[in-house]
Amino acid sequence: MKNKEFYNDKNVLITGGLGFIGSNLSIDLVRLGANVTIVDNMLPRQGGNLFNIEPVKNKVRINYSDIRNQLSMNHLVKNQDIIFHLAGQVNHVDSMKNPVQDLEINCLGTLVLMQALRHNNPEAIVVYSGTRGEYGSSVSLPVNEDHPLNPKGLYAVTNLAAEKMIIVYQEVFNIPGICLRITNTYGPRHQMMHDEYGVFNWFIKKAIDDDIIPVFGDGMIKRDFLYIDDLVTCMLMTACTKDAIGEVFNVGSGVPVTFRELAQKIASISKTGSYNFTEFTKERAEVEPGDYWADISKIKKIVGWEPVTNLENGIKKTVDFYRKYKEHYWSKNE
Ligand SMILES: NC(=O)c1ccc[n+]([C@@H]2O[C@H](COP(=O)([O-])OP(=O)(O)OC[C@H]3O[C@@H](n4cnc5c(N)ncnc54)[C@H](O)[C@@H]3O)[C@@H](O)[C@H]2O)c1
């Protein structure tokens, strides 16, 4: 397999590697023979969780730094072959309540990383995990990479700015960068403490607790949901594709699903929980972009990636994981 050969003995730095995406990626990279270093500051109320890397805990190096720390980043990027840049302020609600923190982590943090690479290791490949939120409300569907960029919340604005920084460093300083605009991703190792981001996983938590899944509005908004293993494969394949350098790609399933359908499927597959409809909270309504599903033809063509996990299988695997490891994800006061 192309990935196997490419990653064997490669040095890989994962920013935000104790979180949802970063930990799943770390586990696969260790299996592929890479030397993995994680940098993560365990930002409160986000997905950083040491249990996430349990299967590889003795095989990765962890550095508890903040990506905004120049001295740490100058040191950490040295001798790395690939950087997966996943550290970010990801909480949509917090981005509106505390926008300065969002700006500092997502923009200053990205800038510090890119400066560290510029001065210490300009040959490393950087893969940036941006969001489909960069598009804002869809004016045409499915959304392709040329769709207008009109982010609705500050989190999406700072993600877009970070993406543009990576592209500028690629064009001006030749630092090989690849930017992904990732859709709503779900699966094992996502935080389950609150519903402020990661609504799919929150629905799963409610079902496992035999509780009511709260679907906003009439539940007819359509979204594109991607299973984590497909995203990890996508990131691994993208980083080893030469023609991907300098490109921006949509990453999604390409399949629209309504929240109503999602809640029905989760309750029926987990055999617990039910759902009802509830008003959007003010905070949610402010940043809700409406229907979205991705046109993934560009990444299929250039990288050769496409998702393989259907919604039913993805839900089942996720429910099984959390039923088994619930104690590590449910907040302590429950
Ligand atoms: N999960 C999704 O559906 C999704 C979709 C689109 C984009 N993304 C992007 O992917 C990235 C990872 O998301 P995730 O879902 O794994 O979130 P997560 O909250 O599970 O992980 C983020 C990690 O980054 C760490 N972090 C935050 N600020 C940091 C800092 N200043 N220095 C060092 N570490 C820091 C956190 O402690 C956490 O472990 C984010 O940039 C997010 O915007 C995620």
PDBQT file of the ligand as one rigid body, heavy atoms in Angstrom, charges set to zero:
ROOT
HETATM    1  N1  LIG A 401     -14.175  17.404  13.924  1.00  0.00    +0.000 N 
HETATM    2  C1  LIG A 401     -14.684  18.002  12.856  1.00  0.00    +0.000 C 
HETATM    3  O1  LIG A 401     -15.813  17.692  12.444  1.00  0.00    +0.000 OA
HETATM    4  C2  LIG A 401     -13.880  19.048  12.124  1.00  0.00    +0.000 A 
HETATM    5  C3  LIG A 401     -14.393  19.565  10.929  1.00  0.00    +0.000 A 
HETATM    6  C4  LIG A 401     -13.674  20.534  10.259  1.00  0.00    +0.000 A 
HETATM    7  C5  LIG A 401     -12.463  20.960  10.750  1.00  0.00    +0.000 A 
HETATM    8  N2  LIG A 401     -11.976  20.463  11.912  1.00  0.00    +0.000 N 
HETATM    9  C6  LIG A 401     -10.700  20.977  12.408  1.00  0.00    +0.000 C 
HETATM   10  O2  LIG A 401      -9.830  19.910  12.744  1.00  0.00    +0.000 OA
HETATM   11  C7  LIG A 401      -9.000  20.292  13.844  1.00  0.00    +0.000 C 
HETATM   12  C8  LIG A 401      -9.086  19.233  14.928  1.00  0.00    +0.000 C 
HETATM   13  O3  LIG A 401     -10.431  19.134  15.362  1.00  0.00    +0.000 OA
HETATM   14  P1  LIG A 401     -10.928  18.022  16.375  1.00  0.00    +0.000 P 
HETATM   15  O4  LIG A 401     -12.326  17.707  16.000  1.00  0.00    +0.000 OA
HETATM   16  O5  LIG A 401      -9.926  16.950  16.471  1.00  0.00    +0.000 OA
HETATM   17  O6  LIG A 401     -10.989  18.868  17.722  1.00  0.00    +0.000 OA
HETATM   18  P2  LIG A 401     -10.534  18.482  19.215  1.00  0.00    +0.000 P 
HETATM   19  O7  LIG A 401     -11.053  19.515  20.124  1.00  0.00    +0.000 OA
HETATM   20  O8  LIG A 401     -10.888  17.074  19.514  1.00  0.00    +0.000 OA
HETATM   21  O9  LIG A 401      -8.952  18.582  19.109  1.00  0.00    +0.000 OA
HETATM   22  C9  LIG A 401      -8.270  19.812  19.065  1.00  0.00    +0.000 C 
HETATM   23  C10 LIG A 401      -7.023  19.654  19.901  1.00  0.00    +0.000 C 
HETATM   24  O10 LIG A 401      -6.243  20.858  19.766  1.00  0.00    +0.000 OA
HETATM   25  C11 LIG A 401      -5.690  21.148  21.031  1.00  0.00    +0.000 C 
HETATM   26  N3  LIG A 401      -5.364  22.584  21.069  1.00  0.00    +0.000 N 
HETATM   27  C12 LIG A 401      -6.228  23.628  21.034  1.00  0.00    +0.000 A 
HETATM   28  N4  LIG A 401      -5.560  24.781  21.102  1.00  0.00    +0.000 NA
HETATM   29  C13 LIG A 401      -4.243  24.474  21.169  1.00  0.00    +0.000 A 
HETATM   30  C14 LIG A 401      -3.060  25.239  21.255  1.00  0.00    +0.000 A 
HETATM   31  N5  LIG A 401      -3.109  26.575  21.310  1.00  0.00    +0.000 N 
HETATM   32  N6  LIG A 401      -1.873  24.601  21.307  1.00  0.00    +0.000 NA
HETATM   33  C15 LIG A 401      -1.808  23.233  21.281  1.00  0.00    +0.000 A 
HETATM   34  N7  LIG A 401      -2.912  22.458  21.199  1.00  0.00    +0.000 NA
HETATM   35  C16 LIG A 401      -4.113  23.063  21.135  1.00  0.00    +0.000 A 
HETATM   36  C17 LIG A 401      -6.776  20.765  22.027  1.00  0.00    +0.000 C 
HETATM   37  O11 LIG A 401      -6.261  20.578  23.329  1.00  0.00    +0.000 OA
HETATM   38  C18 LIG A 401      -7.321  19.492  21.401  1.00  0.00    +0.000 C 
HETATM   39  O12 LIG A 401      -6.671  18.344  21.893  1.00  0.00    +0.000 OA
HETATM   40  C19 LIG A 401      -9.468  21.675  14.304  1.00  0.00    +0.000 C 
HETATM   41  O13 LIG A 401      -8.615  22.651  13.775  1.00  0.00    +0.000 OA
HETATM   42  C20 LIG A 401     -10.848  21.779  13.693  1.00  0.00    +0.000 C 
HETATM   43  O14 LIG A 401     -11.185  23.122  13.421  1.00  0.00    +0.000 OA
HETATM   44  C21 LIG A 401     -12.661  19.520  12.624  1.00  0.00    +0.000 A 
ENDROOT
TORSDOF 0
